[in-house]
Amino acid sequence: MKVTLLLIVVLSSFTSLLGQDKQRQGLQADIFLHPADGFTAYTLKKREVIYNQSPFTLPIPSWAWWGITDNITAEIDLLPLIGGLFQEPYLPVPSFNFRFRLADQQGIWPALAFETMYQHLWRTQNQADQDNLTIERQGGNSWYNHLNASWQTGENTYLHFSVGVTYTENLLIENRDTARYVGRFFDRTINPDVSLSVDWRPKPWLSVHGTSSYGTTFTYLDNIPRKYQLSYGFRLAPFYASRYAFLRYFRTELIGFYMYFPDAQEELASVVPIFPYFYWQWVWKKKSKPVTN
C-alpha cells in the first residue's frame, strides 16, 4: 500500500509538467473497470461494450464487458466459456462477473459499486505452472464479492479502493523445490481481498497506473486469493483521433508486476512492462428508424 501512495504523490507532482488537455477525449474520457489489475467503482454506459483480446489465447476470444444499463455492467468470460468446449468433459466453464453501481461521487464521498464474480471449473486447471511455482484450482467453485470505491481527485487523476472476500473450493499453492518443499492445499476456504490503486491520464493517448493488493484480482492470475501483488502499467490509445472507428476505439495495456505467494514462499515478477492484451471500447448505438408519413 505504501508503494501505491508513493505513486500517487509522484504522479501528481508531474501533472503540471506535462500539462493537461482541455477537451476530454480518448483515454481521458474512457470508463476504466480494471486498470492495471485494480478495481474501480465505475460502470459502463448502457450499450457500451469493451472487447478484450489476449494475443496468447488466439484464436479463442478472451473476454468482454457490456453495459446492460447505466448501473449494471456484465463481464462475459469468453475464454473459459468457449475454451471449455475443447477440454474434457467438453463443457463450457460457467464464469460470470457483474458490477452494480451504488452511488456517484459527492464531494469527499466516493463513487461506490458492488462487484461479484462466480466461476465453476469442471476439471483441474493450472493457473501458474512455472519452474519455481505451481498454482492449481482442482475444480469446484470460486466466488468473490467486493465493495469498490473511487474518487476523482483531479481533472485526470483517480484513486480506487476495494475490499471483500473470496470463497475457493479447492486450491493448491506449492513450490517445485523437491529438497525444500513448501506448499498448502485449501479446501472450502474464505480469504480477504484488499486493493488500492491510482490512475493518472495526462494525455488522451496515455494513462499511467499503479496498484497494490492482497488476495484475488481480476485480470492477471485471476480468481487466486492469498497473493500479494504490486503492479504498474500504461494504457495507450495511439489512434484516438482517427476517422476510422476500428482504430479510434483501439486501446492496449502494458503491465509490469510482482507477485508473492507466502504459502509457497515463491514469487512471480515481470519488472519490464509486457503486452498482455489489447481492447476496443465503444458505445453500441441503435440505428434510428426511418420516419414514415
C-alpha positions in Angstrom: 0.0 0.0 0.0 2.9 2.4 0.8 4.2 1.9 -2.8 0.8 3.0 -4.2 0.6 6.0 -2.0 4.1 7.0 -3.2 3.0 6.6 -6.8 0.1 9.0 -6.1 2.4 11.7 -4.9 4.9 11.2 -7.7 2.2 11.2 -10.4 0.6 14.3 -9.0 3.8 16.1 -8.9 4.4 15.5 -12.7 0.9 16.5 -13.8 1.8 20.2 -14.1 5.0 19.4 -16.1 3.2 17.5 -18.8 0.2 19.8 -18.9 -3.5 18.9 -19.4 -5.7 18.8 -22.4 -8.7 21.0 -22.1 -11.0 18.7 -24.1 -11.6 15.3 -22.6 -11.2 12.6 -25.3 -9.5 9.3 -25.8 -8.4 7.7 -22.6 -9.3 10.8 -20.6 -13.0 10.2 -21.4 -13.0 6.4 -21.1 -14.5 4.5 -18.2 -11.9 2.2 -16.6 -13.0 -1.0 -14.9 -9.8 -2.9 -14.0 -6.8 -0.7 -14.9 -3.5 -2.5 -14.0 -5.5 -5.1 -12.1 -7.2 -2.6 -9.9 -10.9 -2.3 -9.1 -12.9 0.8 -9.8 -16.4 1.8 -8.8 -17.5 2.8 -12.3 -19.9 1.0 -14.6 -20.2 1.3 -18.3 -22.9 3.3 -20.0 -26.0 1.5 -21.4 -24.9 -0.4 -24.6 -21.3 0.4 -24.0 -19.0 -2.5 -24.9 -15.4 -3.4 -24.3 -13.9 -6.4 -26.1 -10.6 -7.6 -24.8 -8.2 -9.9 -26.6 -5.0 -11.5 -25.3 -2.6 -12.5 -28.1 -1.8 -15.6 -26.1 -5.3 -17.1 -26.4 -5.8 -16.6 -30.1 -7.9 -17.7 -32.0 -10.2 -18.1 -29.0 -11.8 -14.8 -27.8 -10.7 -13.6 -24.4 -13.4 -11.6 -22.5 -15.8 -8.7 -22.9 -17.8 -6.2 -20.8 -21.3 -5.0 -21.6 -23.2 -2.1 -20.1 -26.7 -3.7 -19.6 -27.9 -0.4 -18.1 -26.0 2.7 -16.8 -25.9 1.0 -13.4 -25.2 -2.7 -14.3 -22.1 -3.9 -16.1 -21.6 -7.6 -17.1 -18.4 -9.3 -17.9 -18.6 -12.2 -20.3 -15.6 -14.6 -19.8 -15.4 -15.9 -23.4 -12.2 -17.9 -23.0 -13.5 -20.5 -20.4 -17.0 -20.5 -21.9 -15.7 -21.3 -25.4 -12.4 -23.0 -24.5 -14.2 -25.4 -22.2 -15.8 -27.0 -25.2 -12.4 -28.3 -26.3 -11.4 -29.9 -23.0 -12.9 -32.9 -21.3 -15.7 -33.0 -20.1 -16.3 -30.8 -23.2 -18.5 -28.3 -21.3 -18.4 -24.5 -21.2 -17.0 -23.2 -17.9 -19.5 -21.1 -16.1 -17.8 -17.8 -15.4 -19.7 -14.6 -14.8 -18.9 -11.1 -13.4 -21.4 -8.3 -12.6 -20.8 -4.8 -11.2 -23.7 -2.8 -9.7 -23.3 1.0 -9.3 -24.4 2.0 -5.8 -23.6 5.7 -5.6 -21.9 8.5 -7.6 -19.2 10.6 -6.0 -20.4 13.5 -3.9 -17.6 15.7 -2.7 -15.3 13.6 -0.5 -17.8 10.7 -0.5 -16.6 8.3 -3.2 -18.4 6.6 -6.0 -19.4 3.1 -4.8 -20.1 -0.2 -6.6 -20.6 -3.8 -5.6 -18.8 -6.4 -7.8 -19.3 -10.2 -7.7 -17.7 -12.9 -9.8 -18.5 -16.6 -9.9 -16.7 -19.4 -11.7 -17.0 -23.1 -11.7 -14.3 -25.4 -13.0 -15.2 -29.0 -14.2 -11.6 -30.1 -14.1 -8.2 -29.3 -12.5 -6.7 -26.2 -14.0 -3.1 -25.0 -13.7 -3.1 -21.2 -13.4 0.6 -20.9 -12.8 2.9 -23.7 -13.9 6.4 -22.1 -13.5 9.8 -23.6 -12.8 9.5 -22.5 -9.2 5.8 -22.5 -8.6 2.6 -24.4 -9.2 -0.9 -23.0 -8.5 -3.8 -25.3 -9.2 -7.5 -24.9 -8.8 -8.7 -28.5 -8.6 -12.2 -28.0 -9.9 -15.1 -26.6 -8.0 -16.3 -23.1 -7.3 -14.7 -19.7 -6.9 -16.8 -16.7 -5.9 -15.6 -13.2 -4.8 -17.6 -10.3 -3.6 -16.1 -6.8 -3.4 -17.2 -3.3 -2.4 -15.3 -0.8 -4.7 -14.8 2.9 -4.0 -13.4 5.5 -6.4 -12.5 9.2 -6.0 -11.8 11.6 -8.9 -9.1 13.6 -7.1 -8.3 16.0 -10.0 -9.2 16.7 -13.6 -7.4 13.5 -14.8 -6.4 11.7 -11.5 -8.3 8.9 -9.7 -7.9 6.9 -6.6 -9.6 3.5 -6.1 -10.0 1.2 -3.1 -11.6 -2.2 -2.9 -12.3 -4.7 -0.1 -14.1 -8.0 0.0 -13.7 -11.8 0.3 -13.2 -14.8 -1.9 -14.6 -18.3 -1.4 -12.5 -21.0 -3.1 -13.5 -24.7 -3.0 -10.2 -26.3 -4.0 -6.8 -24.6 -4.2 -3.2 -25.9 -4.2 -0.2 -23.4 -3.9 3.2 -25.0 -3.8 6.8 -24.5 -4.8 8.6 -27.0 -7.0 11.7 -27.4 -4.9 12.0 -31.1 -4.1 14.7 -30.5 -1.5 12.8 -27.8 0.4 9.1 -28.3 -0.3 6.7 -25.5 0.8 3.0 -25.6 -0.1 -0.5 -25.7 1.2 -3.8 -27.1 0.0 -7.0 -25.3 0.8 -10.4 -27.0 0.8 -13.5 -24.7 1.1 -11.7 -21.6 2.3 -12.7 -17.9 2.6 -9.9 -15.3 2.3 -9.9 -11.5 2.5 -9.2 -9.2 -0.5 -8.0 -5.6 -0.5 -6.7 -3.3 -3.2 -5.5 0.3 -3.6 -4.8 1.8 -6.9 -4.3 5.1 -8.7 -4.7 6.2 -12.3 -3.5 9.4 -14.0 -4.4 10.4 -17.5 -2.1 13.2 -18.7 -2.9 12.8 -22.4 -5.8 11.4 -24.4 -3.5 8.7 -25.7 -1.7 7.9 -22.4 -2.7 6.8 -18.9 -0.4 5.7 -16.0 -1.5 3.2 -13.3 -0.2 1.7 -10.1 -1.9 -1.0 -7.9 -1.1 -2.8 -4.7 -3.3 -5.6 -3.5 -3.6 -8.7 -1.4 -5.9 -11.5 -2.5 -8.0 -12.0 -5.6 -7.6 -9.8 -8.7 -9.4 -9.9 -12.0 -7.0 -9.7 -14.9 -3.6 -11.3 -14.2 -3.7 -14.7 -12.4 -7.4 -14.2 -11.8 -9.5 -15.7 -9.1 -6.5 -16.7 -7.0 -6.6 -15.5 -3.3 -3.8 -15.2 -0.8 -1.3 -13.5 -3.0 0.5 -10.1 -2.6 0.8 -8.1 -5.8 2.3 -4.8 -6.9 1.7 -3.7 -10.5 2.2 -0.7 -12.6 1.3 0.0 -16.2 0.3 2.2 -19.1 -2.7 2.3 -21.3 -2.3 3.6 -24.8 -4.8 4.9 -27.4 -2.5 5.7 -30.3 -5.2 6.3 -32.9 -7.8 8.0 -30.7 -8.3 10.8 -33.3 -8.6 8.5 -36.3 -11.5 8.9 -38.6 -11.8 5.1 -38.7 -13.8 3.6 -35.8 -11.7 0.4 -35.7 -8.6 2.4 -35.0 -10.3 5.2 -33.0 -11.6 2.7 -30.4 -8.4 0.6 -30.2 -6.6 0.5 -26.8 -3.9 -1.6 -25.2 -2.4 -2.1 -21.7 1.2 -2.6 -20.8 1.9 -4.1 -17.4 4.8 -4.8 -15.0 4.1 -6.8 -11.8 5.5 -8.5 -8.8 3.5 -11.3 -7.0 4.5 -13.1 -3.8 2.8 -16.3 -2.5 3.6 -16.7 1.2 2.1 -20.3 1.2 4.8 -21.4 -1.2 7.4 -18.7 -0.3 7.8 -18.1 -4.0 7.3 -15.1 -6.3 6.5 -14.2 -9.9 7.7 -11.0 -11.5 7.9 -9.1 -14.8 9.6 -5.8 -14.0 9.7 -4.6 -17.6 6.1 -3.9 -18.8 4.8 -6.6 -21.1 2.0 -6.5 -23.6 -0.7 -8.8 -22.3 -3.8 -7.7 -24.2 -5.5 -5.1 -26.4 -9.1 -4.0 -26.5 -11.7 -1.9 -28.2 -14.2 0.3 -26.2 -17.2 1.9 -27.8 -20.9 2.6 -27.4 -23.2 0.5 -29.5 -25.7 2.9 -30.9 -29.1 1.9 -32.0 -30.0 2.7 -35.6 -32.7 5.2 -35.8 -35.9 4.1 -37.6 -36.8 5.9 -40.8 -39.6 8.4 -40.4 -42.7 7.4 -42.4 -45.6 9.7 -43.3 
